[in-house]
Amino acid sequence: MRYSLLDLIGLAAHTAPVTPLSADSAHEVMRLHRECPARECPRKAAALRTLVAAGCITPDSSRRR
């Protein structure tokens, strides 16, 4: 998927998204925020919730987010 510069700036922000993320956007957020802990980055936390709800990933219950 191709993103505009404005889209990428939004995806790179660490603030919580205003609108729900699509699964594609959530995957991109996870890629862009791979160094961020989900417990400290609202955008990565939202992306993680989206991907779990979509069944794309299953969190490891023995790990901390």
PQR file of N, CA, C, O and H, with PARSE charges and radii, in Angstrom:
ATOM      1  N   MET A   1       0.839  -1.173   0.000 -0.4000 1.5000
ATOM      2  CA  MET A   1       0.000   0.000   0.000 -0.0000 2.0000
ATOM      3  C   MET A   1       0.884   1.237   0.000  0.5500 1.7000
ATOM      4  O   MET A   1       1.882   1.298   0.719 -0.5500 1.4000
ATOM      5  N   ARG A   2       0.521   2.201  -0.794 -0.4000 1.5000
ATOM      6  CA  ARG A   2       1.281   3.448  -0.873 -0.0000 2.0000
ATOM      7  C   ARG A   2       0.599   4.508  -0.019  0.5500 1.7000
ATOM      8  O   ARG A   2      -0.624   4.647  -0.040 -0.5500 1.4000
ATOM      9  H   ARG A   2      -0.289   2.152  -1.378  0.4000 1.0000
ATOM     10  N   TYR A   3       1.402   5.248   0.728 -0.4000 1.5000
ATOM     11  CA  TYR A   3       0.896   6.296   1.605 -0.0000 2.0000
ATOM     12  C   TYR A   3       1.425   7.644   1.152  0.5500 1.7000
ATOM     13  O   TYR A   3       2.545   7.740   0.652 -0.5500 1.4000
ATOM     14  H   TYR A   3       2.396   5.134   0.745  0.4000 1.0000
ATOM     15  N   SER A   4       0.629   8.677   1.326 -0.4000 1.5000
ATOM     16  CA  SER A   4       1.086  10.035   1.044 -0.0000 2.0000
ATOM     17  C   SER A   4       1.986  10.475   2.197  0.5500 1.7000
ATOM     18  O   SER A   4       2.010   9.840   3.251 -0.5500 1.4000
ATOM     19  H   SER A   4      -0.282   8.599   1.733  0.4000 1.0000
ATOM     20  N   LEU A   5       2.711  11.548   1.992 -0.4000 1.5000
ATOM     21  CA  LEU A   5       3.586  12.077   3.037 -0.0000 2.0000
ATOM     22  C   LEU A   5       2.766  12.447   4.265  0.5500 1.7000
ATOM     23  O   LEU A   5       3.189  12.195   5.393 -0.5500 1.4000
ATOM     24  H   LEU A   5       2.691  12.064   1.135  0.4000 1.0000
ATOM     25  N   LEU A   6       1.606  13.036   4.053 -0.4000 1.5000
ATOM     26  CA  LEU A   6       0.744  13.400   5.174 -0.0000 2.0000
ATOM     27  C   LEU A   6       0.282  12.161   5.943  0.5500 1.7000
ATOM     28  O   LEU A   6       0.232  12.179   7.173 -0.5500 1.4000
ATOM     29  H   LEU A   6       1.263  13.240   3.136  0.4000 1.0000
ATOM     30  N   ASP A   7      -0.053  11.092   5.228 -0.4000 1.5000
ATOM     31  CA  ASP A   7      -0.433   9.836   5.882 -0.0000 2.0000
ATOM     32  C   ASP A   7       0.720   9.292   6.720  0.5500 1.7000
ATOM     33  O   ASP A   7       0.511   8.868   7.857 -0.5500 1.4000
ATOM     34  H   ASP A   7      -0.012  11.078   4.229  0.4000 1.0000
ATOM     35  N   LEU A   8       1.919   9.298   6.178 -0.4000 1.5000
ATOM     36  CA  LEU A   8       3.080   8.777   6.901 -0.0000 2.0000
ATOM     37  C   LEU A   8       3.393   9.593   8.143  0.5500 1.7000
ATOM     38  O   LEU A   8       3.778   9.038   9.173 -0.5500 1.4000
ATOM     39  H   LEU A   8       2.089   9.642   5.255  0.4000 1.0000
ATOM     40  N   ILE A   9       3.230  10.905   8.054 -0.4000 1.5000
ATOM     41  CA  ILE A   9       3.452  11.755   9.229 -0.0000 2.0000
ATOM     42  C   ILE A   9       2.456  11.373  10.319  0.5500 1.7000
ATOM     43  O   ILE A   9       2.818  11.278  11.492 -0.5500 1.4000
ATOM     44  H   ILE A   9       2.918  11.356   7.218  0.4000 1.0000
ATOM     45  N   GLY A  10       1.209  11.156   9.932 -0.4000 1.5000
ATOM     46  CA  GLY A  10       0.197  10.746  10.894 -0.0000 2.0000
ATOM     47  C   GLY A  10       0.500   9.393  11.501  0.5500 1.7000
ATOM     48  O   GLY A  10       0.352   9.207  12.709 -0.5500 1.4000
ATOM     49  H   GLY A  10       0.914  11.233   8.980  0.4000 1.0000
ATOM     50  N   LEU A  11       0.920   8.450  10.683 -0.4000 1.5000
ATOM     51  CA  LEU A  11       1.245   7.113  11.173 -0.0000 2.0000
ATOM     52  C   LEU A  11       2.451   7.124  12.102  0.5500 1.7000
ATOM     53  O   LEU A  11       2.555   6.284  12.996 -0.5500 1.4000
ATOM     54  H   LEU A  11       1.040   8.601   9.702  0.4000 1.0000
ATOM     55  N   ALA A  12       3.361   8.069  11.897 -0.4000 1.5000
ATOM     56  CA  ALA A  12       4.574   8.137  12.698 -0.0000 2.0000
ATOM     57  C   ALA A  12       4.360   8.835  14.037  0.5500 1.7000
ATOM     58  O   ALA A  12       5.200   8.727  14.930 -0.5500 1.4000
ATOM     59  H   ALA A  12       3.276   8.751  11.170  0.4000 1.0000
ATOM     60  N   ALA A  13       3.242   9.552  14.187 -0.4000 1.5000
ATOM     61  CA  ALA A  13       2.962  10.250  15.443 -0.0000 2.0000
ATOM     62  C   ALA A  13       2.795   9.235  16.567  0.5500 1.7000
ATOM     63  O   ALA A  13       2.394   8.094  16.336 -0.5500 1.4000
ATOM     64  H   ALA A  13       2.560   9.641  13.461  0.4000 1.0000
ATOM     65  N   HIS A  14       3.103   9.659  17.769 -0.4000 1.5000
ATOM     66  CA  HIS A  14       2.976   8.776  18.920 -0.0000 2.0000
ATOM     67  C   HIS A  14       1.658   8.981  19.658  0.5500 1.7000
ATOM     68  O   HIS A  14       1.388   8.285  20.637 -0.5500 1.4000
ATOM     69  H   HIS A  14       3.429  10.586  17.957  0.4000 1.0000
ATOM     70  N   THR A  15       0.846   9.910  19.210 -0.4000 1.5000
ATOM     71  CA  THR A  15      -0.441  10.166  19.852 -0.0000 2.0000
ATOM     72  C   THR A  15      -1.462   9.126  19.418  0.5500 1.7000
ATOM     73  O   THR A  15      -1.300   8.470  18.389 -0.5500 1.4000
ATOM     74  H   THR A  15       1.066  10.475  18.415  0.4000 1.0000
ATOM     75  N   ALA A  16      -2.507   8.985  20.210 -0.4000 1.5000
ATOM     76  CA  ALA A  16      -3.571   8.043  19.867 -0.0000 2.0000
ATOM     77  C   ALA A  16      -4.265   8.512  18.593  0.5500 1.7000
ATOM     78  O   ALA A  16      -4.460   9.714  18.413 -0.5500 1.4000
ATOM     79  H   ALA A  16      -2.638   9.518  21.046  0.4000 1.0000
ATOM     80  N   PRO A  17      -4.638   7.601  17.713 -0.5600 1.5000
ATOM     81  CA  PRO A  17      -5.324   7.998  16.482  0.2800 2.0000
ATOM     82  C   PRO A  17      -6.720   8.543  16.783  0.5500 1.7000
ATOM     83  O   PRO A  17      -7.379   8.101  17.725 -0.5500 1.4000
ATOM     84  N   VAL A  18      -7.159   9.496  15.981 -0.4000 1.5000
ATOM     85  CA  VAL A  18      -8.477  10.107  16.152 -0.0000 2.0000
ATOM     86  C   VAL A  18      -9.564   9.160  15.655  0.5500 1.7000
ATOM     87  O   VAL A  18     -10.636   9.065  16.252 -0.5500 1.4000
ATOM     88  H   VAL A  18      -6.624   9.855  15.216  0.4000 1.0000
ATOM     89  N   THR A  19      -9.280   8.466  14.564 -0.4000 1.5000
ATOM     90  CA  THR A  19     -10.227   7.507  13.997 -0.0000 2.0000
ATOM     91  C   THR A  19      -9.633   6.103  14.121  0.5500 1.7000
ATOM     92  O   THR A  19      -8.415   5.955  14.213 -0.5500 1.4000
ATOM     93  H   THR A  19      -8.409   8.544  14.079  0.4000 1.0000
ATOM     94  N   PRO A  20     -10.477   5.078  14.124 -0.5600 1.5000
ATOM     95  CA  PRO A  20      -9.950   3.707  14.213  0.2800 2.0000
ATOM     96  C   PRO A  20      -9.009   3.388  13.051  0.5500 1.7000
ATOM     97  O   PRO A  20      -9.206   3.851  11.927 -0.5500 1.4000
ATOM     98  N   LEU A  21      -8.003   2.603  13.340 -0.4000 1.5000
ATOM     99  CA  LEU A  21      -7.038   2.192  12.319 -0.0000 2.0000
ATOM    100  C   LEU A  21      -7.585   1.010  11.532  0.5500 1.7000
ATOM    101  O   LEU A  21      -8.252   0.137  12.088 -0.5500 1.4000
ATOM    102  H   LEU A  21      -7.843   2.227  14.253  0.4000 1.0000
ATOM    103  N   SER A  22      -7.300   0.989  10.241 -0.4000 1.5000
ATOM    104  CA  SER A  22      -7.583  -0.202   9.442 -0.0000 2.0000
ATOM    105  C   SER A  22      -6.494  -1.226   9.751  0.5500 1.7000
ATOM    106  O   SER A  22      -5.465  -0.878  10.330 -0.5500 1.4000
ATOM    107  H   SER A  22      -6.758   1.698   9.789  0.4000 1.0000
ATOM    108  N   ALA A  23      -6.706  -2.460   9.378 -0.4000 1.5000
ATOM    109  CA  ALA A  23      -5.689  -3.486   9.602 -0.0000 2.0000
ATOM    110  C   ALA A  23      -4.399  -3.134   8.853  0.5500 1.7000
ATOM    111  O   ALA A  23      -3.305  -3.321   9.386 -0.5500 1.4000
ATOM    112  H   ALA A  23      -7.542  -2.743   8.908  0.4000 1.0000
ATOM    113  N   ASP A  24      -4.521  -2.627   7.624 -0.4000 1.5000
ATOM    114  CA  ASP A  24      -3.328  -2.243   6.860 -0.0000 2.0000
ATOM    115  C   ASP A  24      -2.565  -1.123   7.559  0.5500 1.7000
ATOM    116  O   ASP A  24      -1.340  -1.176   7.674 -0.5500 1.4000
ATOM    117  H   ASP A  24      -5.410  -2.476   7.191  0.4000 1.0000
ATOM    118  N   SER A  25      -3.294  -0.109   8.026 -0.4000 1.5000
ATOM    119  CA  SER A  25      -2.639   1.001   8.734 -0.0000 2.0000
ATOM    120  C   SER A  25      -2.016   0.516  10.030  0.5500 1.7000
ATOM    121  O   SER A  25      -0.928   0.957  10.400 -0.5500 1.4000
ATOM    122  H   SER A  25      -4.289  -0.066   7.933  0.4000 1.0000
ATOM    123  N   ALA A  26      -2.696  -0.388  10.724 -0.4000 1.5000
ATOM    124  CA  ALA A  26      -2.162  -0.918  11.978 -0.0000 2.0000
ATOM    125  C   ALA A  26      -0.853  -1.671  11.739  0.5500 1.7000
ATOM    126  O   ALA A  26       0.079  -1.561  12.534 -0.5500 1.4000
ATOM    127  H   ALA A  26      -3.580  -0.747  10.424  0.4000 1.0000
ATOM    128  N   HIS A  27      -0.781  -2.426  10.662 -0.4000 1.5000
ATOM    129  CA  HIS A  27       0.475  -3.115  10.321 -0.0000 2.0000
ATOM    130  C   HIS A  27       1.591  -2.100  10.080  0.5500 1.7000
ATOM    131  O   HIS A  27       2.723  -2.297  10.521 -0.5500 1.4000
ATOM    132  H   HIS A  27      -1.539  -2.516  10.016  0.4000 1.0000
ATOM    133  N   GLU A  28       1.270  -1.032   9.388 -0.4000 1.5000
ATOM    134  CA  GLU A  28       2.279   0.002   9.116 -0.0000 2.0000
ATOM    135  C   GLU A  28       2.713   0.689  10.405  0.5500 1.7000
ATOM    136  O   GLU A  28       3.899   0.956  10.597 -0.5500 1.4000
ATOM    137  H   GLU A  28       0.350  -0.872   9.029  0.4000 1.0000
ATOM    138  N   VAL A  29       1.770   0.972  11.278 -0.4000 1.5000
ATOM    139  CA  VAL A  29       2.110   1.585  12.573 -0.0000 2.0000
ATOM    140  C   VAL A  29       3.036   0.658  13.358  0.5500 1.7000
ATOM    141  O   VAL A  29       4.021   1.117  13.937 -0.5500 1.4000
ATOM    142  H   VAL A  29       0.807   0.755  11.122  0.4000 1.0000
ATOM    143  N   MET A  30       2.735  -0.627  13.384 -0.4000 1.5000
ATOM    144  CA  MET A  30       3.595  -1.561  14.100 -0.0000 2.0000
ATOM    145  C   MET A  30       5.009  -1.572  13.522  0.5500 1.7000
ATOM    146  O   MET A  30       5.986  -1.688  14.262 -0.5500 1.4000
ATOM    147  H   MET A  30       1.935  -1.000  12.914  0.4000 1.0000
ATOM    148  N   ARG A  31       5.114  -1.455  12.222 -0.4000 1.5000
ATOM    149  CA  ARG A  31       6.428  -1.413  11.579 -0.0000 2.0000
ATOM    150  C   ARG A  31       7.169  -0.129  11.944  0.5500 1.7000
ATOM    151  O   ARG A  31       8.350  -0.162  12.289 -0.5500 1.4000
ATOM    152  H   ARG A  31       4.320  -1.361  11.621  0.4000 1.0000
ATOM    153  N   LEU A  32       6.465   1.004  11.863 -0.4000 1.5000
ATOM    154  CA  LEU A  32       7.091   2.293  12.136 -0.0000 2.0000
ATOM    155  C   LEU A  32       7.431   2.490  13.614  0.5500 1.7000
ATOM    156  O   LEU A  32       8.361   3.224  13.950 -0.5500 1.4000
ATOM    157  H   LEU A  32       5.505   1.030  11.583  0.4000 1.0000
ATOM    158  N   HIS A  33       6.682   1.838  14.483 -0.4000 1.5000
ATOM    159  CA  HIS A  33       6.860   2.023  15.927 -0.0000 2.0000
ATOM    160  C   HIS A  33       7.439   0.777  16.590  0.5500 1.7000
ATOM    161  O   HIS A  33       7.168   0.518  17.763 -0.5500 1.4000
ATOM    162  H   HIS A  33       5.927   1.242  14.211  0.4000 1.0000
ATOM    163  N   ARG A  34       8.223   0.014  15.862 -0.4000 1.5000
ATOM    164  CA  ARG A  34       8.724  -1.254  16.414 -0.0000 2.0000
ATOM    165  C   ARG A  34       9.587  -1.058  17.654  0.5500 1.7000
ATOM    166  O   ARG A  34       9.683  -1.969  18.477 -0.5500 1.4000
ATOM    167  H   ARG A  34       8.444   0.224  14.909  0.4000 1.0000
ATOM    168  N   GLU A  35      10.211   0.094  17.810 -0.4000 1.5000
ATOM    169  CA  GLU A  35      11.048   0.356  18.986 -0.0000 2.0000
ATOM    170  C   GLU A  35      10.233   0.863  20.170  0.5500 1.7000
ATOM    171  O   GLU A  35      10.738   0.892  21.293 -0.5500 1.4000
ATOM    172  H   GLU A  35      10.133   0.834  17.142  0.4000 1.0000
ATOM    173  N   CYS A  36       9.002   1.256  19.947 -0.4000 1.5000
ATOM    174  CA  CYS A  36       8.161   1.805  21.011 -0.0000 2.0000
ATOM    175  C   CYS A  36       7.493   0.689  21.809  0.5500 1.7000
ATOM    176  O   CYS A  36       6.948  -0.246  21.223 -0.5500 1.4000
ATOM    177  H   CYS A  36       8.592   1.232  19.035  0.4000 1.0000
ATOM    178  N   PRO A  37       7.528   0.775  23.131 -0.5600 1.5000
ATOM    179  CA  PRO A  37       6.725  -0.157  23.923  0.2800 2.0000
ATOM    180  C   PRO A  37       5.248   0.237  23.802  0.5500 1.7000
ATOM    181  O   PRO A  37       4.923   1.421  23.889 -0.5500 1.4000
ATOM    182  N   ALA A  38       4.366  -0.717  23.606 -0.4000 1.5000
ATOM    183  CA  ALA A  38       2.936  -0.419  23.442 -0.0000 2.0000
ATOM    184  C   ALA A  38       2.371   0.246  24.687  0.5500 1.7000
ATOM    185  O   ALA A  38       1.425   1.026  24.579 -0.5500 1.4000
ATOM    186  H   ALA A  38       4.629  -1.679  23.535  0.4000 1.0000
ATOM    187  N   ARG A  39       2.912  -0.032  25.849 -0.4000 1.5000
ATOM    188  CA  ARG A  39       2.403   0.572  27.083 -0.0000 2.0000
ATOM    189  C   ARG A  39       2.765   2.055  27.183  0.5500 1.7000
ATOM    190  O   ARG A  39       2.199   2.772  28.008 -0.5500 1.4000
ATOM    191  H   ARG A  39       3.680  -0.665  25.936  0.4000 1.0000
ATOM    192  N   GLU A  40       3.706   2.525  26.348 -0.4000 1.5000
ATOM    193  CA  GLU A  40       4.132   3.923  26.384 -0.0000 2.0000
ATOM    194  C   GLU A  40       3.732   4.699  25.136  0.5500 1.7000
ATOM    195  O   GLU A  40       3.801   5.928  25.140 -0.5500 1.4000
ATOM    196  H   GLU A  40       4.166   1.943  25.677  0.4000 1.0000
ATOM    197  N   CYS A  41       3.317   4.025  24.075 -0.4000 1.5000
ATOM    198  CA  CYS A  41       2.998   4.670  22.802 -0.0000 2.0000
ATOM    199  C   CYS A  41       1.521   4.414  22.473  0.5500 1.7000
ATOM    200  O   CYS A  41       1.161   3.308  22.070 -0.5500 1.4000
ATOM    201  H   CYS A  41       3.261   3.027  24.071  0.4000 1.0000
ATOM    202  N   PRO A  42       0.669   5.428  22.643 -0.5600 1.5000
ATOM    203  CA  PRO A  42      -0.755   5.236  22.378  0.2800 2.0000
ATOM    204  C   PRO A  42      -1.070   4.771  20.956  0.5500 1.7000
ATOM    205  O   PRO A  42      -2.023   4.019  20.755 -0.5500 1.4000
ATOM    206  N   ARG A  43      -0.295   5.200  19.982 -0.4000 1.5000
ATOM    207  CA  ARG A  43      -0.561   4.793  18.603 -0.0000 2.0000
ATOM    208  C   ARG A  43      -0.240   3.314  18.402  0.5500 1.7000
ATOM    209  O   ARG A  43      -0.994   2.599  17.742 -0.5500 1.4000
ATOM    210  H   ARG A  43       0.479   5.811  20.145  0.4000 1.0000
ATOM    211  N   LYS A  44       0.873   2.856  18.966 -0.4000 1.5000
ATOM    212  CA  LYS A  44       1.208   1.439  18.843 -0.0000 2.0000
ATOM    213  C   LYS A  44       0.209   0.591  19.621  0.5500 1.7000
ATOM    214  O   LYS A  44      -0.145  -0.499  19.172 -0.5500 1.4000
ATOM    215  H   LYS A  44       1.485   3.437  19.502  0.4000 1.0000
ATOM    216  N   ALA A  45      -0.249   1.060  20.769 -0.4000 1.5000
ATOM    217  CA  ALA A  45      -1.254   0.333  21.539 -0.0000 2.0000
ATOM    218  C   ALA A  45      -2.546   0.194  20.735  0.5500 1.7000
ATOM    219  O   ALA A  45      -3.170  -0.867  20.742 -0.5500 1.4000
ATOM    220  H   ALA A  45       0.039   1.946  21.134  0.4000 1.0000
ATOM    221  N   ALA A  46      -2.949   1.256  20.045 -0.4000 1.5000
ATOM    222  CA  ALA A  46      -4.157   1.210  19.212 -0.0000 2.0000
ATOM    223  C   ALA A  46      -3.967   0.228  18.060  0.5500 1.7000
ATOM    224  O   ALA A  46      -4.880  -0.526  17.725 -0.5500 1.4000
ATOM    225  H   ALA A  46      -2.443   2.118  20.039  0.4000 1.0000
ATOM    226  N   ALA A  47      -2.790   0.239  17.462 -0.4000 1.5000
ATOM    227  CA  ALA A  47      -2.499  -0.685  16.358 -0.0000 2.0000
ATOM    228  C   ALA A  47      -2.530  -2.123  16.857  0.5500 1.7000
ATOM    229  O   ALA A  47      -3.059  -3.003  16.177 -0.5500 1.4000
ATOM    230  H   ALA A  47      -2.048   0.852  17.735  0.4000 1.0000
ATOM    231  N   LEU A  48      -1.976  -2.365  18.019 -0.4000 1.5000
ATOM    232  CA  LEU A  48      -1.973  -3.711  18.591 -0.0000 2.0000
ATOM    233  C   LEU A  48      -3.405  -4.182  18.853  0.5500 1.7000
ATOM    234  O   LEU A  48      -3.751  -5.318  18.528 -0.5500 1.4000
ATOM    235  H   LEU A  48      -1.547  -1.651  18.571  0.4000 1.0000
ATOM    236  N   ARG A  49      -4.234  -3.322  19.434 -0.4000 1.5000
ATOM    237  CA  ARG A  49      -5.635  -3.679  19.679 -0.0000 2.0000
ATOM    238  C   ARG A  49      -6.358  -4.007  18.375  0.5500 1.7000
ATOM    239  O   ARG A  49      -7.132  -4.962  18.312 -0.5500 1.4000
ATOM    240  H   ARG A  49      -3.953  -2.400  19.697  0.4000 1.0000
ATOM    241  N   THR A  50      -6.101  -3.213  17.335 -0.4000 1.5000
ATOM    242  CA  THR A  50      -6.733  -3.435  16.031 -0.0000 2.0000
ATOM    243  C   THR A  50      -6.339  -4.793  15.468  0.5500 1.7000
ATOM    244  O   THR A  50      -7.194  -5.538  14.990 -0.5500 1.4000
ATOM    245  H   THR A  50      -5.472  -2.437  17.386  0.4000 1.0000
ATOM    246  N   LEU A  51      -5.065  -5.116  15.521 -0.4000 1.5000
ATOM    247  CA  LEU A  51      -4.584  -6.376  14.952 -0.0000 2.0000
ATOM    248  C   LEU A  51      -5.046  -7.586  15.766  0.5500 1.7000
ATOM    249  O   LEU A  51      -5.307  -8.648  15.200 -0.5500 1.4000
ATOM    250  H   LEU A  51      -4.371  -4.511  15.909  0.4000 1.0000
ATOM    251  N   VAL A  52      -5.148  -7.436  17.075 -0.4000 1.5000
ATOM    252  CA  VAL A  52      -5.671  -8.524  17.905 -0.0000 2.0000
ATOM    253  C   VAL A  52      -7.145  -8.735  17.585  0.5500 1.7000
ATOM    254  O   VAL A  52      -7.587  -9.871  17.416 -0.5500 1.4000
ATOM    255  H   VAL A  52      -4.936  -6.574  17.535  0.4000 1.0000
ATOM    256  N   ALA A  53      -7.915  -7.641  17.501 -0.4000 1.5000
ATOM    257  CA  ALA A  53      -9.350  -7.736  17.200 -0.0000 2.0000
ATOM    258  C   ALA A  53      -9.591  -8.352  15.823  0.5500 1.7000
ATOM    259  O   ALA A  53     -10.571  -9.070  15.625 -0.5500 1.4000
ATOM    260  H   ALA A  53      -7.556  -6.717  17.639  0.4000 1.0000
ATOM    261  N   ALA A  54      -8.696  -8.071  14.872 -0.4000 1.5000
ATOM    262  CA  ALA A  54      -8.834  -8.603  13.512 -0.0000 2.0000
ATOM    263  C   ALA A  54      -8.352 -10.042  13.414  0.5500 1.7000
ATOM    264  O   ALA A  54      -8.526 -10.685  12.379 -0.5500 1.4000
ATOM    265  H   ALA A  54      -7.900  -7.487  15.034  0.4000 1.0000
ATOM    266  N   GLY A  55      -7.744 -10.556  14.488 -0.4000 1.5000
ATOM    267  CA  GLY A  55      -7.240 -11.922  14.475 -0.0000 2.0000
ATOM    268  C   GLY A  55      -5.922 -12.070  13.742  0.5500 1.7000
ATOM    269  O   GLY A  55      -5.512 -13.183  13.414 -0.5500 1.4000
ATOM    270  H   GLY A  55      -7.603 -10.033  15.329  0.4000 1.0000
ATOM    271  N   CYS A  56      -5.256 -10.953  13.482 -0.4000 1.5000
ATOM    272  CA  CYS A  56      -3.978 -10.993  12.762 -0.0000 2.0000
ATOM    273  C   CYS A  56      -2.829 -11.441  13.659  0.5500 1.7000
ATOM    274  O   CYS A  56      -1.878 -12.066  13.190 -0.5500 1.4000
ATOM    275  H   CYS A  56      -5.590 -10.048  13.749  0.4000 1.0000
ATOM    276  N   ILE A  57      -2.915 -11.123  14.945 -0.4000 1.5000
ATOM    277  CA  ILE A  57      -1.887 -11.534  15.886 -0.0000 2.0000
ATOM    278  C   ILE A  57      -2.554 -12.000  17.175  0.5500 1.7000
ATOM    279  O   ILE A  57      -3.674 -11.597  17.489 -0.5500 1.4000
ATOM    280  H   ILE A  57      -3.687 -10.615  15.327  0.4000 1.0000
ATOM    281  N   THR A  58      -1.865 -12.840  17.902 -0.4000 1.5000
ATOM    282  CA  THR A  58      -2.320 -13.306  19.205 -0.0000 2.0000
ATOM    283  C   THR A  58      -1.238 -12.925  20.215  0.5500 1.7000
ATOM    284  O   THR A  58      -0.099 -13.378  20.101 -0.5500 1.4000
ATOM    285  H   THR A  58      -0.955 -13.168  17.646  0.4000 1.0000
ATOM    286  N   PRO A  59      -1.584 -12.101  21.197 -0.5600 1.5000
ATOM    287  CA  PRO A  59      -0.565 -11.696  22.168  0.2800 2.0000
ATOM    288  C   PRO A  59      -0.075 -12.882  22.983  0.5500 1.7000
ATOM    289  O   PRO A  59      -0.843 -13.790  23.301 -0.5500 1.4000
ATOM    290  N   ASP A  60       1.183 -12.865  23.311 -0.4000 1.5000
ATOM    291  CA  ASP A  60       1.795 -13.879  24.168 -0.0000 2.0000
ATOM    292  C   ASP A  60       1.441 -13.534  25.608  0.5500 1.7000
ATOM    293  O   ASP A  60       1.875 -12.503  26.121 -0.5500 1.4000
ATOM    294  H   ASP A  60       1.806 -12.127  23.053  0.4000 1.0000
ATOM    295  N   SER A  61       0.674 -14.368  26.252 -0.4000 1.5000
ATOM    296  CA  SER A  61       0.192 -14.062  27.609 -0.0000 2.0000
ATOM    297  C   SER A  61       1.309 -14.023  28.639  0.5500 1.7000
ATOM    298  O   SER A  61       1.098 -13.507  29.736 -0.5500 1.4000
ATOM    299  H   SER A  61       0.321 -15.206  25.836  0.4000 1.0000
ATOM    300  N   SER A  62       2.469 -14.541  28.333 -0.4000 1.5000
ATOM    301  CA  SER A  62       3.564 -14.535  29.298 -0.0000 2.0000
ATOM    302  C   SER A  62       4.453 -13.304  29.173  0.5500 1.7000
ATOM    303  O   SER A  62       5.378 -13.127  29.966 -0.5500 1.4000
ATOM    304  H   SER A  62       2.640 -14.961  27.442  0.4000 1.0000
ATOM    305  N   ARG A  63       4.181 -12.444  28.178 -0.4000 1.5000
ATOM    306  CA  ARG A  63       5.000 -11.240  27.973 -0.0000 2.0000
ATOM    307  C   ARG A  63       4.236 -10.002  28.386  0.5500 1.7000
ATOM    308  O   ARG A  63       3.009  -9.950  28.303 -0.5500 1.4000
ATOM    309  H   ARG A  63       3.430 -12.587  27.534  0.4000 1.0000
ATOM    310  N   ARG A  64       4.977  -9.013  28.829 -0.4000 1.5000
ATOM    311  CA  ARG A  64       4.386  -7.713  29.124 -0.0000 2.0000
ATOM    312  C   ARG A  64       4.307  -6.920  27.849  0.5500 1.7000
ATOM    313  O   ARG A  64       5.174  -7.042  26.984 -0.5500 1.4000
ATOM    314  H   ARG A  64       5.974  -9.055  28.897  0.4000 1.0000
ATOM    315  N   ARG A  65       3.280  -6.111  27.720 -0.4000 1.5000
ATOM    316  CA  ARG A  65       3.156  -5.241  26.552 -0.0000 2.0000
ATOM    317  C   ARG A  65       3.996  -4.068  26.761  0.5500 1.7000
ATOM    318  O   ARG A  65       4.053  -3.188  25.901 -0.5500 1.4000
ATOM    319  H   ARG A  65       2.576  -6.012  28.423  0.4000 1.0000
TER
END
